[in-house]
Amino acid sequence: MLLHRLLLAALALLMTAAAPAADQYDVEIIVYASLEPDTGEEYWPALESGPDLASAWYFDHTPALQPLPRKAYRLDAIAGALARSRQYRPLLHFAWRQPGWERDAALPVRVNIPIGANLPVYPESHPLRAPGTVTAPSGLSPESALRGEMQLLEGTLMVYRSRYLHLVADLVYQERLGPSADSSPYAEDGGVVYQPIRMQQSRRMRSNELHYLDHPRLGVIARITPVEAAEPSENAANTAEPPDASPTE
């Protein structure tokens, strides 16, 4: 598995070096959680497995994925609106540059935010790795929670290009339910219970447009910009209202 990962990273780096500038894309992502009370109408099954973290990459593990500085972010107005809202809580806001890989060559970006982190996390200074936490792959099963490996948000985000651009999200969010009166496999220290909720979605996208991946408890806002068209400009989408938290049909 390690040899396969190293070969894949080397191939991705060669493709990056050979690709023209127009074949690069800036990807900006906001991940947010819904603060609306759970009505109990949704059923969240127990996690038997989690995202494939073994094949995902941190920014500092491959030069093919380059994190962008905060000054390059274009969705700050949306992130601010989410932060001011009583309905949503922004968890993560970050951006990176990558080649226009085909699906088989695309590298998933690994996401992990520890419970207790200052939110939202900006991985320009926080490379999506929690200091002192384990780096071994974890499926975020109830067993991993018992081992103290539970993260507030963990999973992968991947962008690839075929006829259209595509964003693939596989994320697990630990929603806080409250204190527990008894022993629970989802309880952290202090007896607080967390419900693991998994979001698995793929969305076809157009460049320079704002797209949403919606879920009853979790959402992703994404914008992909070709580097050749990434000059700073006023964008109407940057002042859009926060999305509705209702599930996507």
C-alpha positions as CSV (number, residue, x, y, z in Angstrom):
1,M,0.0,0.0,0.0
2,L,2.8,2.4,0.9
3,L,4.6,1.7,-2.4
4,H,1.4,2.2,-4.3
5,R,0.9,5.6,-2.6
6,L,4.4,6.7,-3.4
7,L,4.2,5.7,-7.0
8,L,0.9,7.5,-7.3
9,A,2.3,10.7,-5.8
10,A,5.3,10.5,-8.1
11,L,3.1,10.1,-11.1
12,A,0.9,13.0,-10.0
13,L,4.0,15.2,-9.6
14,L,5.2,14.3,-13.1
15,M,1.8,15.2,-14.5
16,T,1.9,18.5,-12.6
17,A,5.3,19.4,-14.1
18,A,4.2,18.5,-17.6
19,A,0.8,20.2,-17.5
20,P,0.5,23.7,-18.9
21,A,-0.6,26.5,-16.6
22,A,-4.1,26.5,-18.0
23,D,-4.5,22.9,-16.8
24,Q,-4.3,24.1,-13.1
25,Y,-7.3,24.7,-11.0
26,D,-7.9,26.6,-7.7
27,V,-10.3,24.8,-5.5
28,E,-12.0,26.6,-2.6
29,I,-14.1,24.7,-0.1
30,I,-16.3,25.6,2.9
31,V,-17.7,22.8,5.0
32,Y,-20.4,23.7,7.5
33,A,-22.8,22.0,9.9
34,S,-26.4,22.6,10.5
35,L,-27.4,23.9,14.0
36,E,-31.1,23.3,13.5
37,P,-32.4,20.7,16.0
38,D,-32.6,17.2,14.7
39,T,-36.3,16.5,14.4
40,G,-35.7,12.7,14.5
41,E,-37.2,12.3,11.0
42,E,-33.8,11.2,9.6
43,Y,-32.3,7.9,10.5
44,W,-28.5,7.7,10.9
45,P,-27.3,4.1,10.6
46,A,-24.3,2.9,12.6
47,L,-21.0,3.3,10.8
48,E,-19.7,0.0,9.6
49,S,-16.8,1.6,7.7
50,G,-15.6,5.1,7.0
51,P,-13.9,7.1,4.2
52,D,-10.8,5.6,2.5
53,L,-8.2,7.6,4.4
54,A,-5.3,5.3,3.4
55,S,-5.4,6.7,-0.1
56,A,-5.8,10.4,0.9
57,W,-3.0,13.0,1.1
58,Y,-2.1,15.9,3.4
59,F,-0.8,19.0,1.7
60,D,2.6,18.5,3.2
61,H,2.9,15.0,1.8
62,T,2.9,15.8,-1.9
63,P,3.8,19.0,-3.9
64,A,1.1,18.1,-6.4
65,L,-1.5,19.7,-4.0
66,Q,-0.6,23.3,-3.1
67,P,-2.5,25.1,-0.3
68,L,-3.4,28.7,-1.2
69,P,-2.8,31.6,1.2
70,R,-5.8,33.3,2.9
71,K,-5.5,36.4,0.7
72,A,-6.4,34.2,-2.3
73,Y,-9.7,33.1,-0.8
74,R,-12.8,34.4,-2.6
75,L,-15.7,33.0,-0.5
76,D,-15.0,35.0,2.7
77,A,-18.4,36.8,2.5
78,I,-20.2,33.5,2.4
79,A,-18.1,32.1,5.3
80,G,-18.9,35.2,7.3
81,A,-22.6,34.9,6.6
82,L,-22.5,31.3,7.8
83,A,-20.6,32.3,11.0
84,R,-23.2,35.0,11.8
85,S,-26.1,32.7,11.1
86,R,-27.9,30.9,13.9
87,Q,-28.6,28.0,11.6
88,Y,-25.1,27.0,10.6
89,R,-21.6,26.5,11.9
90,P,-18.6,26.8,9.5
91,L,-16.2,24.0,10.3
92,L,-13.5,24.3,7.6
93,H,-12.6,26.9,5.0
94,F,-9.6,26.2,2.8
95,A,-8.3,26.3,-0.8
96,W,-5.7,24.6,-2.8
97,R,-4.2,24.4,-6.4
98,Q,-4.1,21.2,-8.3
99,P,-3.8,19.9,-11.9
100,G,-6.8,18.9,-13.9
101,W,-6.4,15.2,-13.2
102,E,-8.6,12.5,-14.7
103,R,-10.3,10.4,-12.1
104,D,-7.8,7.5,-12.0
105,A,-5.0,9.9,-11.3
106,A,-6.7,12.3,-8.9
107,L,-5.4,12.6,-5.3
108,P,-8.0,12.9,-2.6
109,V,-7.3,15.6,0.0
110,R,-7.5,14.3,3.6
111,V,-9.5,16.3,6.1
112,N,-9.4,15.9,9.8
113,I,-10.4,18.4,12.5
114,P,-10.1,17.3,16.2
115,I,-13.0,17.9,18.6
116,G,-12.2,21.1,20.5
117,A,-10.5,22.9,17.6
118,N,-11.1,26.6,17.1
119,L,-13.6,26.8,14.3
120,P,-13.6,27.4,11.4
121,V,-10.2,25.8,10.6
122,Y,-8.1,27.5,8.0
123,P,-5.5,24.9,6.8
124,E,-3.1,27.5,5.5
125,S,-1.6,27.4,8.9
126,H,-3.2,24.2,10.0
127,P,-2.3,21.5,7.5
128,L,-5.4,19.4,8.3
129,R,-3.4,17.4,10.8
130,A,-4.2,17.7,14.5
131,P,-1.0,18.0,16.6
132,G,-0.6,14.9,18.9
133,T,-3.3,12.9,17.2
134,V,-2.7,9.6,15.5
135,T,-2.0,9.6,11.8
136,A,-2.8,6.0,11.1
137,P,-6.0,5.5,9.0
138,S,-9.2,5.3,10.9
139,G,-12.6,4.3,9.7
140,L,-14.3,6.3,12.3
141,S,-16.2,3.3,13.5
142,P,-17.6,3.2,17.1
143,E,-14.5,1.1,18.0
144,S,-12.2,4.0,16.8
145,A,-14.2,6.4,19.0
146,L,-13.5,4.1,22.0
147,R,-9.8,4.3,21.2
148,G,-9.9,8.0,21.5
149,E,-9.4,8.6,17.8
150,M,-12.6,10.4,17.1
151,Q,-12.4,13.6,15.1
152,L,-15.1,16.3,14.8
153,L,-14.7,16.1,11.0
154,E,-12.8,13.5,9.0
155,G,-12.8,12.3,5.5
156,T,-11.7,13.1,1.9
157,L,-12.4,15.6,-0.8
158,M,-11.4,14.9,-4.4
159,V,-11.6,17.0,-7.6
160,Y,-11.1,15.5,-11.0
161,R,-11.9,16.4,-14.6
162,S,-13.6,14.4,-17.3
163,R,-16.0,16.2,-19.7
164,Y,-16.9,18.3,-16.6
165,L,-15.3,19.0,-13.3
166,H,-16.4,16.7,-10.5
167,L,-16.2,17.1,-6.7
168,V,-16.4,14.0,-4.6
169,A,-16.9,14.3,-0.8
170,D,-16.8,11.5,1.7
171,L,-16.9,13.1,5.2
172,V,-17.9,11.9,8.7
173,Y,-19.1,14.6,11.1
174,Q,-19.5,13.9,14.8
175,E,-22.7,15.8,15.8
176,R,-22.9,16.5,19.5
177,L,-26.1,15.2,21.1
178,G,-25.5,16.1,24.7
179,P,-24.5,14.4,28.0
180,S,-25.1,10.7,28.4
181,A,-26.5,9.1,31.5
182,D,-25.0,5.8,30.7
183,S,-22.1,4.2,28.9
184,S,-22.1,4.8,25.2
185,P,-19.7,3.8,22.4
186,Y,-20.2,7.3,21.0
187,A,-19.3,9.1,24.3
188,E,-16.2,11.2,24.6
189,D,-14.5,12.1,27.9
190,G,-17.0,13.9,30.2
191,G,-19.8,11.7,29.0
192,V,-20.8,13.9,26.0
193,V,-22.4,11.8,23.3
194,Y,-21.6,12.3,19.6
195,Q,-23.6,10.9,16.7
196,P,-21.4,10.0,13.7
197,I,-23.0,11.2,10.4
198,R,-21.6,10.3,7.0
199,M,-21.9,12.4,3.9
200,Q,-21.0,10.7,0.6
201,Q,-21.8,12.8,-2.5
202,S,-20.4,13.5,-5.9
203,R,-21.3,16.6,-7.9
204,R,-20.7,17.6,-11.5
205,M,-19.5,21.2,-11.6
206,R,-18.7,24.0,-13.9
207,S,-15.7,26.2,-13.3
208,N,-16.2,29.7,-12.0
209,E,-19.6,28.8,-10.5
210,L,-20.7,28.2,-6.9
211,H,-21.9,24.7,-6.1
212,Y,-23.5,23.1,-3.0
213,L,-23.4,19.6,-1.7
214,D,-26.4,19.5,0.6
215,H,-27.2,17.1,3.5
216,P,-29.6,17.5,6.4
217,R,-26.8,17.9,8.9
218,L,-23.7,18.8,6.8
219,G,-23.0,20.8,3.7
220,V,-20.1,21.7,1.4
221,I,-19.8,24.9,-0.7
222,A,-17.3,24.7,-3.5
223,R,-15.9,26.9,-6.3
224,I,-13.3,25.7,-8.8
225,T,-11.5,28.3,-10.8
226,P,-9.1,27.8,-13.7
227,V,-5.8,29.4,-12.8
228,E,-5.7,31.3,-16.1
229,A,-9.0,33.0,-15.0
230,A,-8.2,33.4,-11.3
231,E,-7.6,37.1,-11.3
232,P,-9.1,38.9,-8.3
233,S,-12.6,40.2,-9.1
234,E,-15.9,41.0,-7.6
235,N,-18.1,38.0,-7.8
236,A,-21.9,38.1,-7.2
237,A,-21.7,34.5,-5.8
238,N,-19.4,35.7,-3.1
239,T,-22.4,37.6,-1.5
240,A,-24.8,34.7,-1.7
241,E,-27.0,33.8,1.2
242,P,-26.2,30.6,3.2
243,P,-27.9,27.6,1.6
244,D,-31.0,25.9,2.7
245,A,-30.2,22.9,5.0
246,S,-32.8,20.7,3.4
247,P,-31.6,17.5,1.8
248,T,-30.9,17.5,-2.0
249,E,-33.3,15.5,-4.1
